[in-house]
């Protein structure tokens, strides 16, 4: 699923920067971006293991790191490997588009990700403010369209802004879906670290709003009637199955995948 997410994210990015027909070079660029994003996510998960270590030890002692199945040394090695491969993929992306200077813009993403790893040096504050924590961490995805538009040598116009906003909202959707569940610690106490636990019913309506409105926001940029079909099917399915958390997660994920495919091949 992580691989699928990486590929669709790359397709989404290339589509909003190159809404017209794609050539072989664009397809290779999409593949390279997907590889880079895959290792970005892996690197992020590694740093999360360190910054969430205390919380996970208290509430989720059966996780692999807490049980000692995965050592901290292995995590460090995995993180360094992921970083090297991520940078290599970004360099490949730049070479494919004959724009290696775009790597400098990707440096903004790397720098911001370092700040998230250190919780912006305000971990105590962010731990007490769930929504602010979400906003400052998700803000990194604003930098991805900036990098991609620079990569293709295109300015972000007013007509592209709804597409960029839809991309950011879809990445927010995936983040919410990732933690759309109720978790309990060994004592059976609900842990307030998921969107369903903190936002309760509001989490569903955020998923519903993004899944049904974001595809429509892309219509003016891509002009595909299939975006309205995706919106209608997603919204109706979510309303019918809203009490089934796993199905809600699946519908939201499929909405992102379907939208990515439509705009990439439109």
N, C-alpha and C positions, 0 to 999 in steps of 0.2 A: 504493500500500500504506500509506503514511503517513496518507493521508486516511481509509482504512478503519480503521486503528488508532485514529485520533482519534474517529471516530464510535462505534466499539464501546466504547472507554473511557468515553465520555460516557454511552452506554446502560447500561453496567455501573454507573456512579456513580449515575445517576438510579434505576436498578432497586433498588439496595440501600437507598436513602433513601425510595423510593416503590414498595414491592413490589406494591401493588395496581394496579388499572387506571389507565391514564394518560389525561389529557385533552389538548386541543390545546395548552394552556399548557405542560404537561409536555414535549410533543414539541418545542415551540419552545425550551424550556429546554435540552433535550438537544442540539439543533442549536447553540445558542449555546455550550454547554460544549465541544462538539466543535471549533468554530471556535477557541475560546480555547486548547484543548489542542493543536491543530494549530500555532498560532503559538508556543505554549510550546516545543514540540519544535523548531521552526525556530530560535527564539532560542537554545535549548540547543546545537543543532548549530553555530551561529555561534560561540558562546563556546568550544566544543570545538576549533574550528579555531585559536583563539589559544592555549589552554592546552596543546594537544597539538602545537603547531607544531614544536618541536624534535624530538620523537619521530617525527613524520610525515616531517620533512625527512630524518632519518637512515635511516628504514626504508621510506618510501613516497614517493620523489621524484616519482612520476608522478601524484600527486594534483593536482587542478586548482589549488589554492592554491599548492602547491609549484612548479608549472610556470608560475605567473604568469598563468594564464587568468582567475582571479578575484583581484582586488586586495584588500588589507586595507581600503582605503577603501570598497569595495563591500560587504565583510563588515560593516563598522560600520553602513553605511546600511541594510543588510538587517536587522541585529539591532535597530536602533532602530525600524524600521518594524514588525517582528514584535512588539516590546514594546508599541508603541502599539496595534496591532490586538488583541493579547492582552488588554490592559487594557480596551479598548473592549468586547470580547466579555464580559468578566467583569462590567462595568457593565450590559451588556444582560441577562446572567443575573440579576443582582440586581434589575433593574427588572421583569423578567418575574415574579419571585416576590415583588415588592413588599418586598424586603429588601436595600436597598442597604448596610446595615451589614455584610452578609456579605462585602463587598469587603475589609473590614479583616482578616477571616480569610484571604482570598486573599493578603493582604500577607505572611502567614507563608510562603506558597509562594514568593512573589517574593524575600523575604529569604533563604530557604534556598537558592534557585537562585543567588543572588549568591555565597553561600559556596562552592557547588560550582564556580562559575566561577573562584574564586580558590583552589580546592583546599583550603579551610578553613585557608589560610595554613600548610599543612603538606605541601606537594607532595613534598618529598624523602622524608618518612616514608611517605606514601601510595603513592608510586611503588615502594617496596620491599615493600609489603604489599597484594597483589592483592585478597585477600578483604575486608580492612578497607575498601579503596577502594570495592569494590562495595557494601558495607553502608551506608556513610555517604552514598553518592550515591543509592542506592535508597530511603533513608529519607524522601526528599521525598514519596514516594507515600503515606506515612502521613498526611500533611497534607491530601491531597485528600478523603478521606472526612470528615475533621473539617470542612472547608469546606462540603461538600455537605450534611451533616446540619444544620449551622447555617443554610445557605441555605433549607432546607425547614422549619426550626424544629422539628427532631426530635432527641431525645436518642439517643445510641448505647446501646442496651440490650444485655443479655447475649445475647439471641437474634440480634442483628445482628452481633455480634463475629465469628462464623465467616464471614459474608458479607464483612465488611471485610477479614478475613485472606485470604480467597480473592482479593479484588481486588488486594491487595498482592502476593500470590504470582503472580498472572497477569501483573502488570507486571514482576515479576522474570523470569518465563518469557520475555516478549517481549525483555527486555534480553539474556538468555542466547542466545536464538535469533538476535538481531541480530549476535552475534559468535560463532556456533557454526561455526567454520571454522578452517583452518590457514593462516597467512599467512607469507610469506617475504620477506626483504629482497632487494635487487638481487644480493647475494652468495650468495643461496640459503639463508641461515640462517633457521631458524624463529624468528619473532618471538613472544615470550611475552606477548602482549597480548590473547589471545582465550581464551574459556572452554574450548574444545576443546584448546588448546595447554597451558593451565595445569592444568586439572582432568582432562584426558584422558578416560578412560571414565566418570569420575564426572559429567561434564557431561551425558551422556545420561541417567543415572539421576536426576539432578535434574529434567530435562525430563520424564522418564517419571512421576516422583512427582507433580509439580505437575499435569500434564495428566490424570492418571487419578484423583487424589484431590481436587483443588480443586473440580471440578464436583459431586462427592458431598457436599462440605462445605456446598454451597449448598442441598441438598435440604430440610433442616429449615426453611429460611427461605422457600423458594419452592414446595416441594412438587411439582415437576414431575418425572415419571418420565423425561423426556427427558434429564435430567442424568445418570442412570445409563447411558443409551444412549451419550451422548457420552463418558463415562468409559471404558466398555467398548471402544467402537470406537477411541478414541484410544490406549488402552493396548495393545490388540492390534496395531494398525497400527504403532505405534512399535517393538514387539518384533520384528515381522516385517521392518521396513525399517530397523532400527537402524544398519546399516552404510552407509546412504545418507544422507549429511549433509544434502543439500538437501531430501530427502523428510522427514527428521526435522523440519527447520525448517518445512516446509509444514504438516505434521500439527499441530505445536504451535500455529502461527498459526491454523489452521482450528479448533482446539479452543477457543481464546480467542474467536474470532468466533462460533462456534456457541453457546457458553455465554452470551455476551452477548446474543445474539438470544433465546435461550430464557428467560432470566430477565427480560428487558425486556418480552416479550410474554406472559409466563405469568400 
